[in-house]
C-alpha cells in the first residue's frame, strides 16, 4: 500500500548444563547437650555434594516496523526470552539451620531449576512531528513461566538421628512414667553410660554432660526449604512518552508507565501467596538544555508503591512506599578533551 515495511526475523537456541558442588561439613552425630539443646558433631572432615541440571530453549523473535507516513511509524514484535535463576537458588550445598527436640530446619538450592521463560508482545505507535521531537504510545504483554518460589519438604540429612527419640528415651520415659527431660537425661546417664559423656554434677545433684545419638535412635526429619519453579503469570502495561526540543536548546522529556498483573497480592491475608515483587507504575519528567557545550539536566522520577517480598516473619509482606527523587547534573565542555560537571 505504498508504505515501507521492515521485518527482522531470528531465533536463538540454547542448551544449558548446570553443575553445582559445595564443600559441606561431614556430620557424624547429634549430642543432647541440655533439656532442649542439641549440638551437631563433626568428624573434622568435609565432603563435596554435587548436584546437576540441564535445559534447552528455542527462542524465536520477529519485529515489524511500518512507516505509515514520513512522520508516523507503527511497530510490532513478538519474542521469547529467558532469565536464569540466581546463584543462591542453584547452589549445590545443604545448610542445616536449627535442630531441636521437636523440630529441625535446613535449606538447599536446586541446580535443576528452569529459567524464567517470557513470551513478549510489544505494540507501539510513534509520531515524529519535528526534528528530535516525538510522542509515542506503547502496549506490552508478557506471559512468564517458571517463577521461582520456595517450598518446604521433609527428609533426613547425613543420617543424623535424634537422641530424644528411640529405645533409650522410650525406656526412660516408661520407667519414669513420663517424667521431664531432666529426669530422663539422668536415667540415661545412669543406665546407658557407654553413649554418654558426663561433665559434672550441678548444685541439685543432677548429672550434666552430653548424650550422644546412636544407630538405634530414630532419624531426624528436617523441614528443608528449597526453591522450585512455581506457577506462571501474565503482565500487561501501557507506556506513554514524549520529547520536545526547542530551537533555543531547551527541551523536555516525559514518560509514564502503567503496569498490571494477574498475580495480585493481598497484604491482609496471612497465607502464602504467589505475587510478583517489584511491579509498580512509574513516571519520569526531565527538563534539559543542550547547546554550545553546555548541558543541564533536571530529572524528576516517581515510583508507586511496590511489593518487595512476601515472606518475612510468618508470611508478613514487605512493601516499599511510593517515592520520588530529583536528580540534577550539569556539564560544560571546554574542548573535545576537557569538560567539567556537577551533580546533585
N, C-alpha and C positions, 0 to 999 in steps of 0.2 A: 504493500500500500504506500510505497514511496518513503517509508520510514526505515532508518538504518537499524538493523538488529545484530547485536554481537552476542555470541553464545560461546561459553567456555565449559568444556566437559572433561572430567578427570576422575581418577579414583586412586585410592591407596589401599594396599593390602599389607597387613602386618601379622607376623607370628611372634608371640612373646612367650618366653620361658622365665619363670621366677624361681630362684633358689635362695633360700634364707637359712643361714646357720647361725647358731648362737652358742656361746660357752655358758653353761649353767652349772651351779654347784651340784655335786653328787651327794644328795641327802641319803643318810644311812638309817635314820630313825627319828623318833619323836620322844622327848623327855617330858614327863609330867612334873613340872617344877613346883607348883603350889596349887591351891584349891582349883583355880580356873586359869592357870597359866601353863601354856605349852611352849617348848623350845625345840626347834628343828636341829638335829645334829648332822654334821658333815664328816666325811672321812678324810678331809683335806685335799681331795681331788676334785677335778672338774671334768665335764664331758660336753661334747657338742651335740646339739639337737639340729637335725636337718629336716626342713620342710620344702615342698616344691609345689608349683602350679604352672599352668600354661593356658593360653587362649589365643585365638586368632580373630581378626576383624577385617571385613571388607567395607571400605568407607568411600562411597561414591559422592560426587559433587557436581552440580550443574548450576551455572549462572547465566541469567538473561539480562541484557541491557538494551532497552528500546528507546531510540531517540525519536520521541513523538514529534518534536519540533526542535529548532535550534536551541531553545532555552528550556525545554521540558523533557525530562528523562524519567522513564519508569524502569525499575529493576525488580527482579525476582530471582530467588535462589533456593536450592534445596541441597543440604549437605548433611553428612553424618560424621560425628566427631567422637573422640574418646578422651577421657581424663582418668589417668591411672590412680589407684589407691595411694594414699600417703604411706610413708615408710613405717610409721608406727602401727598402721593397720596390717602390714605384711611382715612384721618382724618374726623371726623364727623361734625365739625363746619363749619359755613359760615362766612367769613370775608369780611366786607364792606371796599372798598378801598377809592374811591373819589366820592363825589356827587356834581355835578354842575347843572346849569340850563339846559344844553342841553345834559348831559351825566352822567352816574353813573356806577361805576365798583365794582365788588365783585369777590371773589374766594371761591371755596369749594373743598373738596375731594369727593371721591366716594368709599365707602366700598364695593360696588358691583363689583369692578374691578376684572377681571380674572387674574391669574398669567401668566407670560411668560411660554409658553409651547414649548419645544425644542425637535425635533426628530433628534438624532445624529447618524451618521455613521462614524466609525473610521476604517482605514486600516493601517497596518504597517508591515514592513519587517526589522528584526534586525539580524545583523551578529556579533557574539561574537568571534572575531578572536584570542583573547588572554585573559588571566585571568584579569578581571576588565577592559577590553578594548573592545570597540564595535563601530559600525556605524549603523545608522538606518535612515529610511525614512518613513514618515507617511503622510496620506491624511485624512482630515476630512471634513465632510459636515453636516451642521446644517440647519434645517428648523424651524424657530422660529415664533410663532404666538403670538398675543396679546401684541405687543409692546405698551407701554403707550405713548400717545401723549396728547396734550392739544387742547381744542376747546372752543369756546365762545357761550353760549346760552343766550337767553333773558328771563327775568322773573322778577316778583316783589318779594320783600323780606319784611317780617314783616309788610305788609300792609302800607308801607311808601308812602306818597303822596307828590306831587310836588306843593309847594306854588306859583310857577310861571306858573301853567297850570291848569286852572279851571275857574269857573264863575267869581270870583273876578278879576282875572287877565284879562279875556276877556272883562269884563265890563270896566275896567280901560283903556285898550288898545283902545277900541272903542270910549270911551269918549274923549280920548286924541288924537284920530286919529293916532294911532301907539304909538308915544312917546317913550322915552328911559326908562330904568329901574328906573332911579332916579325919574322921574315924575310919573311912575306907582306906585312905592313904596309910594310916598307922597299921591297919590289918595287913596290907600288902608288904609293908616294911618288915612286919613280924613273921609273916608266913611265906614270903617269896623273896628271900634275901639275894638270891642269885641274879635277879633282874632289877636290883635297886642299888643306889649309891647314897647311903646316908651321909649327911654332912654335919649333923649335930642334933641337939635337943633344945627346944625353945623353953621359955620360962614356965609354960604349962605342962612340961614333960612330954610334949609331942615331938616325934622324930621329924627332922627336916632333911631335905635332900631331893634326889632325882629318882623317879620311877621310869624305867626305860620301856619302850614299846617292844613287844615280842612278836614272833611269827604267828602266835595263836590269837593275837588281838585282831579286831575287825579292821578292815580297810577304811581309811578316812575318805568320805565323799566330799569332794571340793565343789563349790559353786564357781565355775570357771567362766569369766566374762570374756567374750571374744566377738570380733566384728563379723558381720555377714552381709551378703547382698540382699537388701530389703526390696520393697516394692518400687514401682515407677511413679512418676509424677509428670504433670503437664504444666507448662508455664506459658502465659500469654502476656504480651506487652505492646505498648504504643510509644513511639518516640517522636517528638516534635522538635525541630531545630531550625535556627535561622542565623544568618550572619549578614551584617550590613557594613560596608566600608564607605566612608565619606571621602570626597576628594581631598579634604584637608589633612588626611592621615588618621583621623579618628575612626573608630569602629566599635561595633557591639556584637557580641555573640550570646546566644541563649539556647538552652535545650531543656527539655522536660521529658522524663520517662515514667510511665505508669506501668506497673507490673503486677501480675496476679497469678495464683497457682491454685490447683485443686487440693493441695496438701496444706490445708489451713490448720492453724494451731489455736486451741482454746486454753488460755492460761488458768481458767477457773476449774479445769478438770485435772485431778491429780493422778492420772493414769499415764502409762507410756503412750505417746502419740508420735505418729510419723509427721514430720514437718521439715521445711526447708530453711535452715538458718541463713541469715544474710540477705533475705529477699526484702526489698523496700523500694518505694518511689524515690526519685532523685530529681534535683533541679540545679542548674548552673547558669549564672549570669556573669558575663565578662565585658568590661569596657577596656578599650585599648587605644594606644596611639603608636604609630609606627611611621616615622618619616625622618629623613636626613640623619640617620644613625642613632636617633633617639627612640627607644622603645619603652613604653609604660603599659602595665597590665594590672588591672584590679579585678579580682575574681571573687564572686560570692557563690559558695557551694552549700547545698542543703541536702540532707538525707533524712527520710522519715524513719519512724520507729521500726526496729527490726529485731527478730529473734536471734540471739547469739547461740544458745544451746538449750536443750530441753531437760536434761537430766543432771540437776545439781541439788544434792541433798534431798533425797526422797522425791525425785521427779519434779522438783521445783524448777521453773524456767529461769533463764537469764535473758533479759530483754534490754536492748540498748535504746535509750530515749532518742527522739528526734533531735538533731543538732544542725547547726550551720557554722561556717567559718569564712573568714575573709583573708585572702592572700594578695599581697601587693609586691610586685617586682618592677624594677626599672633598670635600664642599662643604656650606656652610651658608647658607641664605637668611635674611637679616635682614628683608627685605621683598620686595615684588614687584620692586623696582628695585635691590636691593643684595644681592650674595652674594659669598662668598669661597670659594676652592677651593685644594686642594693635590694634586699628582700625583707619583707615584714609579714 
